[in-house]
């Protein structure tokens, strides 16, 4: 009996050279297999997924499907792909950064209920809604969802359509620990039923859930042969001493370069960098923050935590002067009360910032070095040409983050992980007094996570640097953390 393959790609080469892998791709997804596509940032994982889903026509080779027992032969109906690029669905067309914080610009955005549509399988709907906590979100506008809430919504929406193949790009990033555990349990159960094939796209080499049966490694824009789970784990268990020593030497050199970077900017001298007094933020009947007091002194390094939807991003939007409600709150930044004469640009010039919201909104297809240079003026896009010495600084930080070779590559042609590295370089390049990092390792592979963590730690050793960092993974926090703030979701 011939083995059923839900997806079979043979010697495939994309017609468009801009989306072409460096070698013909051949992969077979057995109908009873649960598969992980694993590789470093920029390896070509997304290019392969685009070929598997038929997004791009082929110049050579073939792509065939067998979705049995589904009665439909259409890839459109049988394959769901969640890329986790923080998409707001139909609200995307006119979305701009900061829109989430501007109440008067939210009215046209659809609600969660509108986006989910009608659901006919009531028992299945009830189970999914309970698992992901969707019920309290139904009347909330999509654009107001936190990064973690958005992922829960996307998963629930995809699973409600009963696809034959569900492709999830880094599904666990941005989720708090409790939700990650629940998601793993759900996917494990789904895999055991045999009616839905799961394909995970992963950047972390050791982040392979137990239900995965096979791994397809991807590196240097080439697709490797399919391995069983045990074969992959055996490969990971064989350490490369030379490679480990080389990486440690690289990280030590990076730390030294960052720590000894000359000080070229004038900082404020106030002992308190951030002071919030009885801050309350509401959107309609929903209270996000209630009577919050928080003081951050110069040189402190804070870890900001909390479950999905607790208000972490809203709090950071107040500090970064992106939220109009900051004018109505008692907020002091760098020793000056917000709204007493300083401009938003005065504030931002002393802050380096990166977040999932910024990443999602940054849709400018400029050369990557221009994206980094836009951090000089805190703009989404580059509207003032940098001086030669400023471009040199941009190139230096791109080299520090390992993306020097991408300086002339259009930003939107980079992988999601490469884009995140470019936005990190953008945040660091003006040597900010206050560094705000919201999920900075989001979507990075194992090597780049170590690299970025080392850079953050080295930066924190510089004189009078202050840090606020958000992450749902405790092991991502630098050793320099001195204080912690945990937000709890406000009850309505």
C-alpha positions in Angstrom: 0.0 0.0 0.0 1.4 3.4 -1.0 2.0 5.8 1.9 -0.2 8.8 1.9 1.6 12.2 1.8 -0.5 15.2 2.6 2.2 17.4 1.0 4.8 16.2 -1.5 7.4 18.6 -2.9 9.9 17.1 -5.5 13.0 19.0 -6.8 11.1 22.2 -6.5 12.5 25.6 -7.6 10.5 28.8 -7.2 10.0 30.8 -10.4 10.8 34.1 -8.8 14.5 34.3 -7.9 13.8 36.7 -5.0 12.0 33.9 -3.1 14.1 31.0 -4.3 16.1 28.7 -2.1 19.7 28.0 -2.9 19.0 24.4 -3.9 16.0 22.4 -5.2 13.7 21.3 -2.3 12.3 17.9 -1.8 10.1 17.1 1.2 7.4 14.6 2.0 4.9 15.1 4.8 3.5 11.6 5.7 -0.1 11.8 6.7 0.5 10.5 10.2 3.6 12.6 10.9 3.8 15.7 13.1 6.7 17.8 11.7 9.0 20.6 12.8 10.8 22.8 10.3 13.9 23.9 12.3 16.7 26.3 11.4 18.4 29.5 12.3 17.2 33.0 11.4 17.4 33.6 7.7 17.8 29.9 6.9 14.9 29.8 4.5 12.1 28.3 6.6 9.5 30.8 5.5 10.5 30.4 1.9 9.9 26.7 2.2 6.5 27.2 3.8 5.5 29.6 1.0 6.4 26.8 -1.5 4.5 24.2 0.5 1.4 26.3 0.6 1.5 27.1 -3.1 2.1 30.9 -2.6 4.7 31.0 -5.3 4.5 29.2 -8.7 7.4 26.7 -9.5 9.8 27.0 -12.3 10.9 23.4 -11.8 9.7 20.3 -9.9 6.3 19.5 -8.6 4.0 20.1 -5.6 1.1 17.6 -4.9 -1.4 17.3 -2.1 -3.5 14.5 -0.6 -5.7 15.8 2.2 -7.8 12.6 2.7 -10.0 12.2 4.7 -10.9 15.8 3.9 -13.4 15.9 1.0 -11.8 19.1 -0.4 -8.7 19.0 -2.5 -8.0 22.7 -2.1 -4.9 23.8 -0.3 -6.7 27.1 0.6 -9.3 25.2 2.5 -7.1 22.5 4.0 -3.9 24.4 5.1 -3.9 27.2 7.7 -0.7 29.1 8.3 -0.2 31.3 11.3 2.9 33.4 10.9 2.7 35.2 14.2 3.8 38.5 12.7 1.3 40.3 15.0 -1.4 40.8 12.3 -4.7 42.4 13.1 -6.5 40.9 10.1 -8.8 43.3 8.3 -7.6 46.1 10.6 -4.2 46.0 9.0 -4.9 48.0 5.9 -4.8 51.4 7.6 -3.0 50.5 10.8 -0.2 52.7 12.1 2.1 52.5 15.0 0.5 54.1 18.1 -3.0 53.5 16.8 -3.6 50.9 19.5 -3.2 53.7 22.1 -5.4 56.3 20.3 -9.0 55.7 21.3 -10.5 57.9 18.6 -8.8 55.9 15.9 -10.0 52.5 17.1 -13.7 52.6 16.2 -13.3 51.1 12.7 -11.3 48.1 13.9 -13.3 44.8 14.1 -14.0 43.0 17.4 -12.7 39.6 18.2 -16.3 38.3 17.8 -16.6 39.8 14.4 -13.3 38.3 13.2 -14.2 34.8 14.5 -17.5 34.8 12.7 -20.2 32.2 13.3 -19.1 28.9 14.9 -21.4 25.8 14.3 -19.6 23.2 16.5 -20.7 24.6 19.9 -18.9 22.0 22.0 -15.6 22.5 20.2 -16.0 26.3 20.3 -16.6 26.2 24.1 -13.5 24.1 24.7 -11.3 26.3 22.6 -12.7 29.5 24.1 -12.1 28.2 27.6 -8.6 27.1 26.8 -7.4 30.4 25.3 -9.6 32.7 27.5 -11.4 34.0 24.5 -14.8 34.7 26.1 -13.7 37.9 27.9 -12.1 39.2 24.7 -15.1 38.8 22.4 -16.2 42.4 22.6 -12.6 43.8 22.5 -11.4 45.3 19.3 -8.6 43.3 17.6 -6.3 46.3 17.6 -6.5 46.5 21.4 -5.3 42.9 21.9 -1.9 42.5 23.6 0.7 40.5 21.7 -0.1 37.4 23.7 -3.9 37.8 23.5 -3.5 38.2 19.7 -1.7 34.8 19.5 -4.4 33.1 21.5 -7.1 34.6 19.1 -5.2 33.6 16.0 -4.8 30.0 17.2 -8.5 29.7 18.2 -9.6 31.2 14.9 -7.5 28.8 12.9 -8.5 25.7 14.9 -12.2 26.6 14.5 -12.0 26.0 10.8 -10.9 22.4 11.2 -8.0 22.4 8.8 -6.2 19.3 7.6 -2.8 20.9 8.0 -2.0 23.6 10.6 1.4 25.4 10.2 2.4 27.4 13.2 5.4 29.8 13.1 7.1 29.9 16.5 3.7 29.3 18.3 5.0 29.7 21.9 6.6 33.2 21.6 4.8 36.0 23.4 2.7 33.6 25.6 3.0 33.5 29.3 4.1 30.3 31.0 0.6 29.0 31.9 -0.6 29.6 28.3 2.4 27.9 26.8 1.7 24.8 29.0 -1.9 24.8 28.0 -1.1 25.2 24.3 1.4 22.3 24.5 -1.3 20.1 26.1 -3.8 21.1 23.4 -1.5 20.4 20.5 -0.5 17.1 22.0 -4.1 16.1 22.2 -4.8 17.3 18.7 -1.8 15.3 17.4 -3.1 12.2 19.1 -6.4 12.4 17.2 -4.8 11.9 13.8 -7.2 14.2 12.0 -5.0 17.3 12.0 -1.4 17.4 10.9 0.7 19.9 12.8 3.8 21.6 11.3 5.8 23.8 13.6 8.3 26.4 12.3 10.9 26.8 15.0 14.1 28.9 15.4 15.3 27.5 18.6 17.0 24.2 17.9 16.1 22.5 21.2 12.5 23.8 21.3 10.8 20.6 20.0 7.6 19.6 21.8 7.1 15.9 22.6 4.3 15.4 20.0 6.7 16.1 17.1 7.6 12.9 15.3 9.9 14.2 12.6 12.2 17.2 12.0 13.3 18.8 8.7 16.4 20.9 9.3 16.9 24.0 7.1 20.2 25.9 6.9 21.8 28.3 4.4 18.6 28.3 2.4 18.8 24.6 1.8 16.4 21.9 2.9 18.0 18.9 4.7 16.7 15.3 4.8 13.8 14.5 7.1 14.9 13.0 10.5 13.0 11.2 13.1 12.7 13.0 16.4 15.2 10.7 18.1 17.7 11.2 15.3 17.4 15.0 15.7 17.8 14.8 19.4 20.9 12.6 19.0 22.4 15.2 16.7 21.8 17.9 19.2 23.3 15.8 22.0 26.7 15.7 20.2 28.4 19.0 21.3 30.8 20.7 19.0 33.6 21.8 21.4 35.3 23.9 18.7 32.1 25.7 17.8 31.2 26.3 21.5 34.7 27.8 22.2 34.4 30.0 19.1 31.0 31.3 20.1 32.2 32.1 23.7 35.2 34.0 22.2 32.9 35.9 19.9 30.6 36.9 22.8 33.5 38.0 25.0 34.7 40.2 22.2 31.2 41.7 21.7 30.9 42.4 25.4 34.2 44.2 25.4 33.3 46.3 22.3 30.0 47.4 23.8 31.3 48.1 27.3 34.1 50.3 25.9 32.0 52.2 23.4 32.9 55.9 23.7 30.2 58.1 25.4 29.0 60.6 22.7 25.6 61.7 24.0 24.7 64.1 26.8 22.3 62.5 29.4 19.9 64.1 31.8 21.2 64.3 35.4 18.0 63.7 37.3 18.2 60.8 39.9 14.8 59.5 38.8 14.4 58.4 35.2 10.7 57.4 35.5 8.2 58.3 38.2 4.5 57.3 37.8 2.1 58.4 40.5 -1.4 56.9 40.8 -1.6 56.2 37.1 -4.9 54.8 35.8 -5.6 54.0 32.1 -9.0 53.1 30.8 -10.5 52.4 27.4 -14.2 52.7 27.6 -15.4 50.5 30.5 -12.1 48.5 30.5 -9.5 49.5 33.0 -6.0 48.5 32.0 -3.9 50.0 34.8 -5.3 51.2 38.2 -3.5 53.5 40.6 -0.1 52.4 39.6 2.9 53.9 41.4 6.4 53.1 39.9 9.7 54.9 40.4 12.8 53.9 38.4 16.1 55.5 39.5 19.1 56.1 37.3 21.1 53.0 36.6 18.4 50.5 37.7 17.7 47.5 35.6 14.0 46.4 35.8 12.3 43.2 34.7 8.6 43.9 33.9 6.4 40.9 34.0 2.8 39.8 34.0 0.4 37.5 32.3 -0.9 38.2 28.8 -3.2 41.3 28.8 -2.0 42.6 32.2 -1.0 46.0 30.7 2.7 45.7 30.2 2.7 47.2 26.7 0.3 49.9 27.7 2.6 50.9 30.6 5.6 51.1 28.2 3.6 53.2 25.8 3.2 55.8 28.5 6.9 56.0 29.2 7.8 56.2 25.5 5.3 59.0 25.0 3.3 57.0 22.4 0.0 57.0 24.5 -2.1 60.2 24.5 -3.4 59.4 27.9 0.1 60.1 29.3 -0.8 63.8 29.3 -3.6 63.2 31.7 -1.4 61.2 34.1 1.1 62.2 36.8 4.2 61.0 34.9 7.8 62.4 35.4 10.4 61.4 32.8 14.1 62.2 33.4 13.0 64.5 36.3 10.5 66.5 34.3 6.7 66.3 34.5 5.1 65.1 31.3 3.4 67.9 29.4 5.3 70.8 30.9 7.0 72.0 27.7 9.2 69.2 26.5 8.3 67.7 23.1 7.7 64.0 22.4 11.0 64.0 20.5 12.9 65.4 23.4 11.8 62.4 25.4 12.4 59.8 22.7 15.9 61.1 21.9 17.0 59.6 25.2 15.1 56.3 24.9 15.9 53.2 22.8 12.8 51.0 22.3 11.8 47.8 20.5 8.6 45.9 20.8 6.3 43.4 19.0 4.0 46.4 18.2 6.8 48.4 16.6 8.0 45.3 14.6 4.5 44.7 13.3 4.0 48.3 12.2 7.4 48.7 10.6 6.5 48.0 7.0 9.0 50.3 5.2 10.9 48.4 2.5 14.1 50.5 2.8 17.6 49.2 2.8 18.2 47.8 6.3 20.9 50.3 7.2 18.2 53.0 6.7 15.9 51.2 9.1 18.7 51.2 11.7 19.4 54.9 11.0 15.7 55.8 11.5 16.4 55.3 15.2 18.4 58.6 15.2 15.1 60.5 14.8 12.7 57.9 16.2 10.8 57.8 12.9 9.0 54.9 11.2 11.0 55.3 8.0 13.9 57.6 7.2 13.1 61.2 6.3 16.5 62.9 6.9 19.7 61.6 5.5 22.2 60.7 8.2 25.7 62.2 8.2 28.6 59.9 7.3 29.7 59.4 10.9 26.1 58.5 11.8 26.0 55.9 9.1 29.3 54.5 10.4 27.6 54.2 13.8 24.7 52.3 12.2 27.1 50.0 10.4 29.0 49.4 13.7 25.8 48.3 15.5 24.7 46.1 12.6 28.1 44.3 12.9 27.6 43.9 16.6 24.2 42.3 16.0 25.6 40.1 13.3 23.7 41.6 10.3 26.4 43.7 8.7 26.0 41.7 5.4 22.4 42.8 5.3 22.9 46.6 5.2 21.7 47.0 1.6 19.0 44.3 1.7 15.4 45.6 1.6 14.0 45.3 5.1 10.8 43.4 4.1 12.9 40.8 2.3 14.6 39.8 5.6 13.4 37.0 7.7 11.4 37.9 10.8 14.4 37.1 13.0 16.7 39.3 10.9 14.2 42.1 11.1 14.1 41.8 14.8 17.9 42.1 14.9 17.8 45.2 12.7 15.2 46.8 15.0 17.4 46.0 18.0 20.4 47.7 16.3 18.0 50.7 15.7 17.2 50.9 19.4 20.9 50.7 20.6 22.5 52.8 17.9 22.0 56.2 19.7 23.5 54.9 22.9 20.2 55.7 24.8 20.0 56.6 28.5 16.9 54.5 28.9 16.7 51.1 27.1 13.2 49.6 26.8 13.1 46.1 25.4 9.7 44.4 25.0 10.2 40.7 24.2 13.6 41.5 22.5 14.5 37.8 21.8 11.1 37.2 20.2 11.7 34.8 17.3 15.5 34.6 17.5 17.4 31.4 17.1 19.5 29.9 19.8 22.8 31.5 18.7 21.2 35.0 18.2 19.5 34.8 21.6 22.8 34.2 23.3 24.3 37.1 21.2 21.6 39.6 22.0 21.5 38.7 25.7 25.3 39.2 25.9 24.9 42.6 24.2 22.2 43.7 26.6 24.3 42.7 29.6 27.3 44.5 28.2 25.2 47.7 27.6 23.9 47.5 31.1 27.5 47.7 32.4 27.9 51.1 30.8 27.7 54.1 33.2 24.2 55.4 34.2 22.3 53.1 31.7 18.8 52.2 32.8 16.9 49.2 31.5 13.3 48.0 31.4 12.9 44.5 29.9 9.7 42.5 29.3 9.9 38.7 28.7 7.9 35.6 29.5 11.1 33.6 29.8 13.1 34.1 33.0 16.3 32.7 31.4 16.2 35.5 28.8 16.8 38.2 31.5 20.3 39.6 31.8 22.3 38.9 35.0 22.3 42.7 35.6 18.6 42.9 36.6 18.3 44.7 39.9 14.5 45.2 40.3 11.2 43.5 39.3 7.6 44.6 38.7 4.8 42.1 38.2 1.5 43.4 36.8 -1.7 41.6 37.4 -4.6 41.8 35.0 -7.1 44.3 36.3 -10.6 43.0 37.0 -13.4 44.8 35.2 
